[in-house]
Amino acid sequence: MATPILGEEFDRSSATDDLRSLHRKSLAILKRLQSHALDPETGEKAGPTFPISKAAELVDRTASAIREAERDGRLPERGRTASGHRLPYGLRELDNMRKVFGTLPWRDEDDMPAIISVSNFKGGVGKSTIAVHLAQHFAIKGYRTLLVDCDSQASSTMMFGYRPDIDLGENDTLYGHFHDPELLGVRSIVRNTHFHGLNLIPSNLKLYNLEYEIAAHLAQTRSFDIIDVISQAISEVDQDYDVVILDPPPALGMVSMAVLQAANAMVIPMPPSVIDFSSTVTFMDMARTTMEQLELLGGRARPAYNFVRIVASRVDENKSMHKELLAMMRDVFGGSMLNSIMPTSAEIDNASSRLKTVFELERPVTSRDVHMRCLRYLNAVCEEIEADVVASWKSRAGEGDA
């Protein structure tokens, strides 16, 4: 092998320096974006607030009923702004209203919490976008919700105000739990968020190592028990929640296999393009095959899913090809597909650039029409999945609405 000349060695060193410089500059940008997403008064992310009309809708009562409850002392008297307008209501106050009015969502203790994996092994399909909006939807509706970020890219974690590889160490994620479950315990890595009723198990790049370490453990011990690592972790806390949302990596690796074992329901985002359709069909077949192999080799039963739903994501209704493929998908998958779709929207992109979801925007970023249309689509998707969740609870069997 030829000895590299001095210039080549210098180029390699220069490239390393360039990457270091780019990384440093990127962290500075992330810090700036993070600071823009924080409340200037508290220095923390602020949860959404709602005017009395929207609050009444969310707690299933009228605005007059809320005013009456405030007058007779069942609810705290509402303050006013300097201009005399009624202060909006936060999620904690909505839950207090639901307790007063008896409209708080519930599941019987004998009903298993919904543990929903939002899965596809192809990136760019809107997986994390759906996972985060879905988790926030359930919290807004009053369900006790846990979002578990199992993806080392940590997109979901970033949406809750963290710079994953700066603000979080390896013991703050499932990686730490995997290495010392008895010392740390899952409860030690569950974090409150700016959304009342929504907790988070965060992720960072260190979680990627779990892919290799699970594989190495399998090779050394010949035991498939390690595949239950996420299921066992969630079982420690699942009775604290009504809904658990899992955001796995966009690959069918060891961590994704563990997520498939832990879930009891699945939502599969699928954009209406030939490539995405093909890769998603492959994902379904590989997921099925993987579960069968785990059953055959590991002696464990395949997970029983209460429902599997496909959601058409990143749909551009102005593209004729999207319309054609969407019609084909409905013909092929029938009732397994949600009626509602998740379209492409500048409002979602603009919210994400501010490290926020559409549910968190205080005002439209694009236009009111675009914002309201995006909200309608998001709510429709989330409400269909909510209905599936409630239908899966035996104590709520026969209820038509969530």
Order of alpha helices (4+ residues) and beta strands (2+ residues): alpha-beta-alpha-alpha-beta-alpha-beta-alpha-beta-alpha-alpha-alpha-alpha-beta-beta-alpha-alpha-beta-alpha-beta-alpha-beta-alpha-beta-alpha-alpha
